[in-house]
Amino acid sequence: MSSIRRNATMAVGLIVLLLAGCGGSKEEEARSAIQKGDTFFQNKLYSDALSYYEGALEAMPLDPQLHMRIGMCRQNLGRPSDAI
């Protein structure tokens, strides 16, 4: 393998590794969304909070606290039958 080709291959590999390291895990992104949702919930912006919580649900579908938060938002939005 020529020196130029080897260097190009190494550069591409390095870029791939760096880009992979930049992205957070799905769970980290979900936790960030939950924190934002909590802020909206505390400010009684239940619809906005619900959007963040539902976005986190994909990464954390079995989290009971997340389901509780979603239910509380729906309850506060006057949708108690959706809260269950």
Biopython code that builds the backbone (N, CA, C, O; Angstrom):
import numpy as np
from Bio.PDB.StructureBuilder import StructureBuilder

atoms = [
    (1, "MET", "N", (0.854, -1.168, 0.000)),
    (1, "MET", "CA", (0.000, 0.000, 0.000)),
    (1, "MET", "C", (0.898, 1.229, 0.000)),
    (1, "MET", "O", (1.856, 1.314, 0.768)),
    (2, "SER", "N", (0.579, 2.161, -0.858)),
    (2, "SER", "CA", (1.409, 3.354, -0.946)),
    (2, "SER", "C", (1.226, 4.220, 0.295)),
    (2, "SER", "O", (0.240, 4.106, 1.023)),
    (3, "SER", "N", (2.185, 5.065, 0.505)),
    (3, "SER", "CA", (2.169, 5.950, 1.668)),
    (3, "SER", "C", (0.959, 6.879, 1.639)),
    (3, "SER", "O", (0.333, 7.117, 2.672)),
    (4, "ILE", "N", (0.634, 7.398, 0.479)),
    (4, "ILE", "CA", (-0.496, 8.319, 0.357)),
    (4, "ILE", "C", (-1.809, 7.598, 0.667)),
    (4, "ILE", "O", (-2.663, 8.114, 1.390)),
    (5, "ARG", "N", (-1.952, 6.393, 0.105)),
    (5, "ARG", "CA", (-3.187, 5.639, 0.333)),
    (5, "ARG", "C", (-3.314, 5.248, 1.809)),
    (5, "ARG", "O", (-4.405, 5.318, 2.376)),
    (6, "ARG", "N", (-2.220, 4.844, 2.422)),
    (6, "ARG", "CA", (-2.239, 4.469, 3.832)),
    (6, "ARG", "C", (-2.618, 5.672, 4.691)),
    (6, "ARG", "O", (-3.426, 5.550, 5.611)),
    (7, "ASN", "N", (-2.040, 6.825, 4.394)),
    (7, "ASN", "CA", (-2.366, 8.037, 5.154)),
    (7, "ASN", "C", (-3.829, 8.442, 4.968)),
    (7, "ASN", "O", (-4.489, 8.867, 5.916)),
    (8, "ALA", "N", (-4.324, 8.306, 3.746)),
    (8, "ALA", "CA", (-5.725, 8.638, 3.487)),
    (8, "ALA", "C", (-6.644, 7.687, 4.247)),
    (8, "ALA", "O", (-7.648, 8.116, 4.817)),
    (9, "THR", "N", (-6.306, 6.404, 4.259)),
    (9, "THR", "CA", (-7.102, 5.419, 4.984)),
    (9, "THR", "C", (-7.091, 5.714, 6.478)),
    (9, "THR", "O", (-8.124, 5.627, 7.142)),
    (10, "MET", "N", (-5.934, 6.059, 6.997)),
    (10, "MET", "CA", (-5.835, 6.389, 8.420)),
    (10, "MET", "C", (-6.637, 7.649, 8.742)),
    (10, "MET", "O", (-7.279, 7.727, 9.789)),
    (11, "ALA", "N", (-6.600, 8.631, 7.844)),
    (11, "ALA", "CA", (-7.336, 9.872, 8.071)),
    (11, "ALA", "C", (-8.842, 9.609, 8.098)),
    (11, "ALA", "O", (-9.554, 10.133, 8.954)),
    (12, "VAL", "N", (-9.320, 8.797, 7.160)),
    (12, "VAL", "CA", (-10.743, 8.460, 7.128)),
    (12, "VAL", "C", (-11.130, 7.713, 8.400)),
    (12, "VAL", "O", (-12.170, 7.994, 8.996)),
    (13, "GLY", "N", (-10.299, 6.768, 8.811)),
    (13, "GLY", "CA", (-10.572, 6.019, 10.039)),
    (13, "GLY", "C", (-10.629, 6.928, 11.253)),
    (13, "GLY", "O", (-11.490, 6.761, 12.117)),
    (14, "LEU", "N", (-9.728, 7.876, 11.323)),
    (14, "LEU", "CA", (-9.704, 8.821, 12.437)),
    (14, "LEU", "C", (-10.960, 9.690, 12.446)),
    (14, "LEU", "O", (-11.540, 9.938, 13.503)),
    (15, "ILE", "N", (-11.375, 10.146, 11.280)),
    (15, "ILE", "CA", (-12.584, 10.964, 11.186)),
    (15, "ILE", "C", (-13.802, 10.174, 11.648)),
    (15, "ILE", "O", (-14.646, 10.694, 12.377)),
    (16, "VAL", "N", (-13.891, 8.914, 11.223)),
    (16, "VAL", "CA", (-15.013, 8.068, 11.634)),
    (16, "VAL", "C", (-15.030, 7.906, 13.149)),
    (16, "VAL", "O", (-16.087, 8.006, 13.771)),
    (17, "LEU", "N", (-13.873, 7.660, 13.742)),
    (17, "LEU", "CA", (-13.803, 7.508, 15.197)),
    (17, "LEU", "C", (-14.195, 8.793, 15.920)),
    (17, "LEU", "O", (-14.901, 8.755, 16.928)),
    (18, "LEU", "N", (-13.739, 9.917, 15.406)),
    (18, "LEU", "CA", (-14.072, 11.193, 16.035)),
    (18, "LEU", "C", (-15.564, 11.489, 15.941)),
    (18, "LEU", "O", (-16.172, 11.949, 16.907)),
    (19, "LEU", "N", (-16.147, 11.228, 14.786)),
    (19, "LEU", "CA", (-17.577, 11.469, 14.626)),
    (19, "LEU", "C", (-18.401, 10.534, 15.495)),
    (19, "LEU", "O", (-19.432, 10.936, 16.034)),
    (20, "ALA", "N", (-17.961, 9.306, 15.634)),
    (20, "ALA", "CA", (-18.678, 8.351, 16.483)),
    (20, "ALA", "C", (-18.635, 8.797, 17.938)),
    (20, "ALA", "O", (-19.600, 8.602, 18.677)),
    (21, "GLY", "N", (-17.537, 9.385, 18.347)),
    (21, "GLY", "CA", (-17.397, 9.847, 19.722)),
    (21, "GLY", "C", (-18.193, 11.100, 20.021)),
    (21, "GLY", "O", (-18.462, 11.394, 21.186)),
    (22, "CYS", "N", (-18.577, 11.845, 18.994)),
    (22, "CYS", "CA", (-19.317, 13.091, 19.201)),
    (22, "CYS", "C", (-20.769, 12.856, 19.574)),
    (22, "CYS", "O", (-21.355, 13.643, 20.319)),
    (23, "GLY", "N", (-21.341, 11.806, 19.076)),
    (23, "GLY", "CA", (-22.753, 11.553, 19.343)),
    (23, "GLY", "C", (-22.949, 10.905, 20.694)),
    (23, "GLY", "O", (-22.212, 9.991, 21.065)),
    (24, "GLY", "N", (-23.948, 11.379, 21.437)),
    (24, "GLY", "CA", (-24.272, 10.756, 22.708)),
    (24, "GLY", "C", (-25.104, 9.515, 22.478)),
    (24, "GLY", "O", (-25.667, 9.318, 21.401)),
    (25, "SER", "N", (-25.176, 8.699, 23.475)),
    (25, "SER", "CA", (-26.001, 7.506, 23.357)),
    (25, "SER", "C", (-27.470, 7.913, 23.381)),
    (25, "SER", "O", (-27.815, 9.012, 23.815)),
    (26, "LYS", "N", (-28.319, 7.022, 22.913)),
    (26, "LYS", "CA", (-29.764, 7.292, 22.916)),
    (26, "LYS", "C", (-30.259, 7.562, 24.334)),
    (26, "LYS", "O", (-31.106, 8.426, 24.560)),
    (27, "GLU", "N", (-29.712, 6.803, 25.284)),
    (27, "GLU", "CA", (-30.145, 6.990, 26.674)),
    (27, "GLU", "C", (-29.726, 8.361, 27.204)),
    (27, "GLU", "O", (-30.483, 9.001, 27.934)),
    (28, "GLU", "N", (-28.526, 8.814, 26.842)),
    (28, "GLU", "CA", (-28.081, 10.138, 27.277)),
    (28, "GLU", "C", (-28.973, 11.223, 26.681)),
    (28, "GLU", "O", (-29.341, 12.179, 27.364)),
    (29, "GLU", "N", (-29.317, 11.067, 25.406)),
    (29, "GLU", "CA", (-30.201, 12.033, 24.759)),
    (29, "GLU", "C", (-31.577, 12.017, 25.422)),
    (29, "GLU", "O", (-32.197, 13.064, 25.607)),
    (30, "ALA", "N", (-32.046, 10.829, 25.776)),
    (30, "ALA", "CA", (-33.346, 10.710, 26.440)),
    (30, "ALA", "C", (-33.314, 11.393, 27.803)),
    (30, "ALA", "O", (-34.261, 12.090, 28.165)),
    (31, "ARG", "N", (-32.250, 11.202, 28.551)),
    (31, "ARG", "CA", (-32.148, 11.840, 29.872)),
    (31, "ARG", "C", (-32.125, 13.368, 29.745)),
    (31, "ARG", "O", (-32.693, 14.078, 30.574)),
    (32, "SER", "N", (-31.467, 13.853, 28.707)),
    (32, "SER", "CA", (-31.455, 15.292, 28.463)),
    (32, "SER", "C", (-32.861, 15.792, 28.133)),
    (32, "SER", "O", (-33.272, 16.854, 28.602)),
    (33, "ALA", "N", (-33.591, 15.031, 27.331)),
    (33, "ALA", "CA", (-34.968, 15.398, 26.991)),
    (33, "ALA", "C", (-35.850, 15.392, 28.235)),
    (33, "ALA", "O", (-36.714, 16.255, 28.391)),
    (34, "ILE", "N", (-35.635, 14.427, 29.112)),
    (34, "ILE", "CA", (-36.416, 14.358, 30.353)),
    (34, "ILE", "C", (-36.141, 15.588, 31.215)),
    (34, "ILE", "O", (-37.065, 16.159, 31.795)),
    (35, "GLN", "N", (-34.889, 15.994, 31.302)),
    (35, "GLN", "CA", (-34.560, 17.185, 32.092)),
    (35, "GLN", "C", (-35.244, 18.424, 31.524)),
    (35, "GLN", "O", (-35.765, 19.252, 32.271)),
    (36, "LYS", "N", (-35.238, 18.545, 30.195)),
    (36, "LYS", "CA", (-35.922, 19.684, 29.570)),
    (36, "LYS", "C", (-37.421, 19.597, 29.832)),
    (36, "LYS", "O", (-38.070, 20.601, 30.125)),
    (37, "GLY", "N", (-37.961, 18.388, 29.721)),
    (37, "GLY", "CA", (-39.378, 18.193, 30.010)),
    (37, "GLY", "C", (-39.715, 18.572, 31.439)),
    (37, "GLY", "O", (-40.753, 19.183, 31.695)),
    (38, "ASP", "N", (-38.842, 18.211, 32.373)),
    (38, "ASP", "CA", (-39.062, 18.557, 33.783)),
    (38, "ASP", "C", (-39.125, 20.073, 33.978)),
    (38, "ASP", "O", (-39.929, 20.574, 34.765)),
    (39, "THR", "N", (-38.274, 20.791, 33.256)),
    (39, "THR", "CA", (-38.281, 22.253, 33.353)),
    (39, "THR", "C", (-39.609, 22.813, 32.853)),
    (39, "THR", "O", (-40.200, 23.687, 33.488)),
    (40, "PHE", "N", (-40.071, 22.309, 31.719)),
    (40, "PHE", "CA", (-41.367, 22.759, 31.203)),
    (40, "PHE", "C", (-42.492, 22.396, 32.168)),
    (40, "PHE", "O", (-43.396, 23.196, 32.405)),
    (41, "PHE", "N", (-42.433, 21.190, 32.723)),
    (41, "PHE", "CA", (-43.474, 20.752, 33.658)),
    (41, "PHE", "C", (-43.522, 21.675, 34.872)),
    (41, "PHE", "O", (-44.603, 22.074, 35.305)),
    (42, "GLN", "N", (-42.366, 22.013, 35.420)),
    (42, "GLN", "CA", (-42.315, 22.894, 36.591)),
    (42, "GLN", "C", (-42.908, 24.266, 36.289)),
    (42, "GLN", "O", (-43.434, 24.938, 37.177)),
    (43, "ASN", "N", (-42.816, 24.671, 35.022)),
    (43, "ASN", "CA", (-43.378, 25.957, 34.600)),
    (43, "ASN", "C", (-44.808, 25.824, 34.077)),
    (43, "ASN", "O", (-45.352, 26.747, 33.471)),
    (44, "LYS", "N", (-45.404, 24.657, 34.325)),
    (44, "LYS", "CA", (-46.789, 24.366, 33.942)),
    (44, "LYS", "C", (-47.016, 24.424, 32.440)),
    (44, "LYS", "O", (-48.123, 24.709, 31.985)),
    (45, "LEU", "N", (-45.979, 24.157, 31.680)),
    (45, "LEU", "CA", (-46.080, 24.070, 30.223)),
    (45, "LEU", "C", (-46.166, 22.589, 29.862)),
    (45, "LEU", "O", (-45.227, 21.999, 29.326)),
    (46, "TYR", "N", (-47.322, 22.014, 30.173)),
    (46, "TYR", "CA", (-47.482, 20.564, 30.117)),
    (46, "TYR", "C", (-47.395, 19.997, 28.704)),
    (46, "TYR", "O", (-46.884, 18.893, 28.512)),
    (47, "SER", "N", (-47.878, 20.725, 27.732)),
    (47, "SER", "CA", (-47.813, 20.244, 26.352)),
    (47, "SER", "C", (-46.363, 20.143, 25.882)),
    (47, "SER", "O", (-45.978, 19.169, 25.236)),
    (48, "ASP", "N", (-45.568, 21.155, 26.209)),
    (48, "ASP", "CA", (-44.149, 21.127, 25.844)),
    (48, "ASP", "C", (-43.427, 20.011, 26.585)),
    (48, "ASP", "O", (-42.610, 19.297, 26.002)),
    (49, "ALA", "N", (-43.728, 19.864, 27.862)),
    (49, "ALA", "CA", (-43.103, 18.797, 28.652)),
    (49, "ALA", "C", (-43.451, 17.436, 28.067)),
    (49, "ALA", "O", (-42.592, 16.562, 27.954)),
    (50, "LEU", "N", (-44.709, 17.262, 27.698)),
    (50, "LEU", "CA", (-45.157, 15.991, 27.132)),
    (50, "LEU", "C", (-44.401, 15.658, 25.851)),
    (50, "LEU", "O", (-44.053, 14.501, 25.619)),
    (51, "SER", "N", (-44.149, 16.651, 25.031)),
    (51, "SER", "CA", (-43.399, 16.419, 23.789)),
    (51, "SER", "C", (-42.007, 15.876, 24.082)),
    (51, "SER", "O", (-41.552, 14.939, 23.427)),
    (52, "TYR", "N", (-41.334, 16.460, 25.059)),
    (52, "TYR", "CA", (-39.996, 15.980, 25.413)),
    (52, "TYR", "C", (-40.053, 14.583, 26.019)),
    (52, "TYR", "O", (-39.225, 13.730, 25.697)),
    (53, "TYR", "N", (-41.015, 14.348, 26.886)),
    (53, "TYR", "CA", (-41.126, 13.028, 27.508)),
    (53, "TYR", "C", (-41.430, 11.953, 26.471)),
    (53, "TYR", "O", (-40.848, 10.869, 26.505)),
    (54, "GLU", "N", (-42.336, 12.252, 25.556)),
    (54, "GLU", "CA", (-42.663, 11.269, 24.520)),
    (54, "GLU", "C", (-41.473, 11.020, 23.603)),
    (54, "GLU", "O", (-41.292, 9.907, 23.109)),
    (55, "GLY", "N", (-40.666, 12.045, 23.373)),
    (55, "GLY", "CA", (-39.453, 11.861, 22.579)),
    (55, "GLY", "C", (-38.463, 10.934, 23.267)),
    (55, "GLY", "O", (-37.763, 10.169, 22.603)),
    (56, "ALA", "N", (-38.399, 10.997, 24.578)),
    (56, "ALA", "CA", (-37.481, 10.145, 25.341)),
    (56, "ALA", "C", (-37.977, 8.711, 25.423)),
    (56, "ALA", "O", (-37.198, 7.794, 25.684)),
    (57, "LEU", "N", (-39.257, 8.517, 25.203)),
    (57, "LEU", "CA", (-39.869, 7.198, 25.359)),
    (57, "LEU", "C", (-39.280, 6.152, 24.414)),
    (57, "LEU", "O", (-39.214, 4.974, 24.763)),
    (58, "GLU", "N", (-38.855, 6.569, 23.229)),
    (58, "GLU", "CA", (-38.283, 5.623, 22.265)),
    (58, "GLU", "C", (-37.024, 4.957, 22.813)),
    (58, "GLU", "O", (-36.818, 3.758, 22.625)),
    (59, "ALA", "N", (-36.193, 5.730, 23.485)),
    (59, "ALA", "CA", (-34.939, 5.192, 24.014)),
    (59, "ALA", "C", (-35.127, 4.493, 25.353)),
    (59, "ALA", "O", (-34.324, 3.637, 25.725)),
    (60, "MET", "N", (-36.180, 4.852, 26.077)),
    (60, "MET", "CA", (-36.389, 4.304, 27.416)),
    (60, "MET", "C", (-37.838, 3.847, 27.587)),
    (60, "MET", "O", (-38.540, 4.361, 28.459)),
    (61, "PRO", "N", (-38.299, 2.898, 26.778)),
    (61, "PRO", "CA", (-39.721, 2.529, 26.798)),
    (61, "PRO", "C", (-40.197, 1.853, 28.078)),
    (61, "PRO", "O", (-41.399, 1.816, 28.339)),
    (62, "LEU", "N", (-39.292, 1.324, 28.871)),
    (62, "LEU", "CA", (-39.690, 0.606, 30.083)),
    (62, "LEU", "C", (-39.462, 1.400, 31.365)),
    (62, "LEU", "O", (-39.618, 0.861, 32.460)),
    (63, "ASP", "N", (-39.098, 2.666, 31.241)),
    (63, "ASP", "CA", (-38.808, 3.486, 32.414)),
    (63, "ASP", "C", (-40.114, 3.903, 33.098)),
    (63, "ASP", "O", (-40.880, 4.681, 32.529)),
    (64, "PRO", "N", (-40.380, 3.400, 34.307)),
    (64, "PRO", "CA", (-41.655, 3.715, 34.969)),
    (64, "PRO", "C", (-41.794, 5.194, 35.329)),
    (64, "PRO", "O", (-42.900, 5.733, 35.290)),
    (65, "GLN", "N", (-40.698, 5.852, 35.674)),
    (65, "GLN", "CA", (-40.763, 7.274, 36.021)),
    (65, "GLN", "C", (-41.150, 8.112, 34.803)),
    (65, "GLN", "O", (-41.881, 9.094, 34.922)),
    (66, "LEU", "N", (-40.656, 7.718, 33.643)),
    (66, "LEU", "CA", (-40.992, 8.434, 32.416)),
    (66, "LEU", "C", (-42.479, 8.272, 32.101)),
    (66, "LEU", "O", (-43.145, 9.231, 31.711)),
    (67, "HIS", "N", (-42.989, 7.065, 32.272)),
    (67, "HIS", "CA", (-44.421, 6.838, 32.050)),
    (67, "HIS", "C", (-45.263, 7.640, 33.049)),
    (67, "HIS", "O", (-46.330, 8.144, 32.697)),
    (68, "MET", "N", (-44.789, 7.758, 34.279)),
    (68, "MET", "CA", (-45.491, 8.560, 35.276)),
    (68, "MET", "C", (-45.522, 10.028, 34.848)),
    (68, "MET", "O", (-46.556, 10.688, 34.954)),
    (69, "ARG", "N", (-44.389, 10.534, 34.365)),
    (69, "ARG", "CA", (-44.330, 11.930, 33.923)),
    (69, "ARG", "C", (-45.315, 12.178, 32.772)),
    (69, "ARG", "O", (-46.018, 13.188, 32.748)),
    (70, "ILE", "N", (-45.351, 11.245, 31.828)),
    (70, "ILE", "CA", (-46.268, 11.376, 30.693)),
    (70, "ILE", "C", (-47.712, 11.393, 31.191)),
    (70, "ILE", "O", (-48.520, 12.208, 30.745)),
    (71, "GLY", "N", (-48.028, 10.500, 32.108)),
    (71, "GLY", "CA", (-49.379, 10.461, 32.667)),
    (71, "GLY", "C", (-49.746, 11.737, 33.396)),
    (71, "GLY", "O", (-50.877, 12.210, 33.287)),
    (72, "MET", "N", (-48.804, 12.299, 34.138)),
    (72, "MET", "CA", (-49.072, 13.543, 34.865)),
    (72, "MET", "C", (-49.322, 14.698, 33.897)),
    (72, "MET", "O", (-50.187, 15.540, 34.136)),
    (73, "CYS", "N", (-48.563, 14.730, 32.806)),
    (73, "CYS", "CA", (-48.795, 15.775, 31.798)),
    (73, "CYS", "C", (-50.189, 15.639, 31.203)),
    (73, "CYS", "O", (-50.926, 16.619, 31.091)),
    (74, "ARG", "N", (-50.540, 14.425, 30.825)),
    (74, "ARG", "CA", (-51.852, 14.202, 30.214)),
    (74, "ARG", "C", (-52.974, 14.543, 31.196)),
    (74, "ARG", "O", (-53.993, 15.111, 30.804)),
    (75, "GLN", "N", (-52.787, 14.201, 32.452)),
    (75, "GLN", "CA", (-53.774, 14.544, 33.486)),
    (75, "GLN", "C", (-53.929, 16.059, 33.579)),
    (75, "GLN", "O", (-55.048, 16.571, 33.617)),
    (76, "ASN", "N", (-52.815, 16.768, 33.616)),
    (76, "ASN", "CA", (-52.851, 18.227, 33.732)),
    (76, "ASN", "C", (-53.370, 18.907, 32.469)),
    (76, "ASN", "O", (-53.818, 20.052, 32.521)),
    (77, "LEU", "N", (-53.312, 18.216, 31.347)),
    (77, "LEU", "CA", (-53.850, 18.753, 30.100)),
    (77, "LEU", "C", (-55.338, 18.435, 29.938)),
    (77, "LEU", "O", (-55.941, 18.750, 28.913)),
    (78, "GLY", "N", (-55.924, 17.802, 30.970)),
    (78, "GLY", "CA", (-57.341, 17.475, 30.921)),
    (78, "GLY", "C", (-57.648, 16.237, 30.104)),
    (78, "GLY", "O", (-58.751, 16.084, 29.579)),
    (79, "ARG", "N", (-56.673, 15.358, 29.999)),
    (79, "ARG", "CA", (-56.850, 14.112, 29.256)),
    (79, "ARG", "C", (-56.620, 12.921, 30.184)),
    (79, "ARG", "O", (-55.714, 12.123, 29.948)),
    (80, "PRO", "N", (-57.431, 12.793, 31.238)),
    (80, "PRO", "CA", (-57.180, 11.738, 32.226)),
    (80, "PRO", "C", (-57.281, 10.329, 31.655)),
    (80, "PRO", "O", (-56.584, 9.428, 32.122)),
    (81, "SER", "N", (-58.136, 10.120, 30.652)),
    (81, "SER", "CA", (-58.243, 8.763, 30.097)),
    (81, "SER", "C", (-56.976, 8.372, 29.342)),
    (81, "SER", "O", (-56.671, 7.185, 29.220)),
    (82, "ASP", "N", (-56.231, 9.363, 28.832)),
    (82, "ASP", "CA", (-54.954, 9.087, 28.165)),
    (82, "ASP", "C", (-53.819, 8.923, 29.169)),
    (82, "ASP", "O", (-52.736, 8.453, 28.820)),
    (83, "ALA", "N", (-54.070, 9.310, 30.407)),
    (83, "ALA", "CA", (-53.016, 9.280, 31.421)),
    (83, "ALA", "C", (-52.752, 7.882, 31.946)),
    (83, "ALA", "O", (-51.717, 7.635, 32.565)),
    (84, "ILE", "N", (-53.670, 6.974, 31.708)),
    (84, "ILE", "CA", (-53.531, 5.613, 32.246)),
    (84, "ILE", "C", (-52.695, 4.768, 31.321)),
    (84, "ILE", "O", (-52.463, 3.591, 31.600)),
]
sb = StructureBuilder()
sb.init_structure("model")
sb.init_model(0)
sb.init_chain("A")
sb.init_seg("    ")
for serial, (resi, resn, name, xyz) in enumerate(atoms, 1):
    if name == "N":
        sb.init_residue(resn, " ", resi, " ")
    sb.init_atom(name, np.array(xyz, "f"), 0.0, 1.0, " ", f" {name:<3s}", serial, name[0])
structure = sb.get_structure()
